[in-house]
Amino acid sequence: MNVILPSVSGSFGETPELTFPADVEAPKGLRVEVLEEGTGPVVAAGQEIEVNYHGQIWAGDIFDSSYFRGEPTRFPIGVGMVIQGWDQAIVGKQVGSRLLISVPPVKGYGKNGNPRAGISGTDVLVFVVDILDAR
């Protein structure tokens, strides 16, 4: 079965814009597409990474974007400090990569969602992530 993900405008470092395919259901599992392959070191679990990211509900609203804030964010990866989908999708990718990640609820915020961010327990989340650094 061929999974169709949204198309993404913009290159690494540019604010992305997602275009969702019409009449296509969100994928059921975690999906990761490398939009641009980086040439830096491989991200390892336990490192602190610096990323720019854009988060949107499948075919819905943008709920968070570091691009709009104008500054990247840092956090430990692969150690349970972020949603499971990020821990699984980002570890093993190279610094300098742009990723498109589709995260099912079970690997996102679970059945309770994240009401503060406007995310329900059934929402599939889509992220564009630029990996800027890992240390």
N, C-alpha and C positions, 0 to 999 in steps of 0.2 A: 504494500500500500504506500502510495506516494504522499508524503506530508507536505502541505503547502504552508509556508510561513509568509509573514508580511514582507513586502519589499521595503528597503531602507534607502533613503536619499542621504547624500553627504558622505564624506570620507573621514578617516580617523582624525579626531580633534574638532570636527565640525558638528554643530548641533544636528542630530538626526531627525528625520521625519519618517514615520511609519505609514505605509499604505497597506491596509488589510484586504485580503482577497474577498470578493463579494460571495456571499452564500457558501462560505467554507467554515466548517466547525474547527475550533481550536484543537490542536493535537492533544491526545490524552496523556502522553508521557513527557518527560523532560527532553527538549530538543535544543541542540546547540549548533549554530552555523558560524564558521569562521568567515567573516566578511572580508577582512584583511589580515593576512598572516604577519605577525610581528617578527622582528629579528633579534629581540633581546632574550635574556635568560628565561627559562621555564619557571612558571610560578609553582611553588611547593607549599604544601599544607604547613601551616604554622607561621608563614611569612606575613608581614603587614604589606598590603597592597595599596596603591593609590590609583584610583579610577575616576573617570567621568562616566556617568550613566544616565540613561533616560528610561523611565518606567511607565508603561501604559497597560491598561486592562485590554484584553483581546477585543478589538473592534470598539473600544470605549475610550474613556477619558485618560489623560496623562495624570498619574498620581504623584510622581516625583521626578525631578530632573536636576542633576547637578549642573548641567549646562545652563539652565535658567538662573541658577544661583551664581554662576560665574566662577565657581571654584570646585576643584575635584575633592573627593573624600577619601579617607584612609580607614582601613579596618583590617583585623586579622582574618585570614581566609583558611578554610579547611578545618576549622576547629569549633564550629557550631556557633559562631558569633553573628552570623548572617543567615538568611534563609538557606535551607538545604540545597535548593536548586543552584544557588550561587556557589556554594562550597563545591558541588559536584561539577559545575560547568567551567569554572575559572581555573581551578587547580589543574596543572598540566599544560596550560596554554602559555604562549610566549608574550613577554612584555612587548608592547607595540602593536598588539592584535586588537582588532575591533570584532566583537562577538554579537551575534543575535541569539538571545536565549528565550525560549518559551517555557514557562514554569507552571506545571499543573498545581492546583490548590494543595495537594498533599506534600509537595516540595516547596510550597510558598508559605502562606500564613495559616494553612489548615482550615478545618471546617468553621472556625470562628472568624476567619478573615482578619482584617485590620480596619475596623470601622473608622478610626481616626483618619485613615488615609483614603476612605471611601471604597475599600476593597471588601467584597463579600466572600463568604466561604466557598463559593463555586467559581470565582473568577480565575481565569488563566491569565497570568501576568507575562508581559513581553518586555524584554530589556534589550537595549543596545548598550554595550559596555566597551569603553576604550581602556585598556590596561596600560597605565602610564609608568608604573614602577612597582617593584617588589623587592623587599629587603627583610 
